[in-house]
Amino acid sequence: MVTLGPPEIARRARAMRLLLTDCDGVLTDAGVYYSAKGEELKRFSIRDGMGVERLRNAGIETAIVTGENAEMVLRRAEKLGIHAHLGVKDKAAQLASILREHGVSLGEVGYMGDDVNDLGVMANVSETGLLGAPADAMPEVLPRVHYVTRAAGGHGAFREFAEWLIAARRAS
């Protein structure tokens, strides 16, 4: 885990206007369920949804960035009132475009991810933003983030990171 002093964490948290998050392994438990009819299902935490709302109330929007093109991710994003960037295979290469679309600068963004496909975008965001990862993130991810949750992905990890960010914004 990357350590920043409390004043720098607070400064970055206050500057944040957008939190980007991976889906599988952060908002879900990284499992894929198939019905007898072959339907693919994913499990999302309702508590994470409240984290999105609490961030919005604190002035931070949320958007999903995923390599998946899953209809269920789009439906979850619509329910939460957030944008979903689907089918993004190279998140680092798409970051500038995503930031333009949301009208924010690199210094106003954070990211939460859990796997090696998140490392490129995390490297870009780490210079000025805040990074989080669920407790069960891949070992390569954990030393690169500012906050590792106690909760696993899909089990309130996003909410925990959201609460940490909100508390950091209030810090002196």
GIWO-V736485 format. One line per field, one symbol per residue. burial: # if it has 9 or more other C-alpha atoms within 8 Angstrom, else .. A space follows every 50 residues. Layout:
burial=???
This chain:
burial=#.......#####..################..#......##.##.#### ######...########.....##..##.#.#####.#..##.##...## ...#.##########..#####..##.########.##..##.######. #############.##.##...
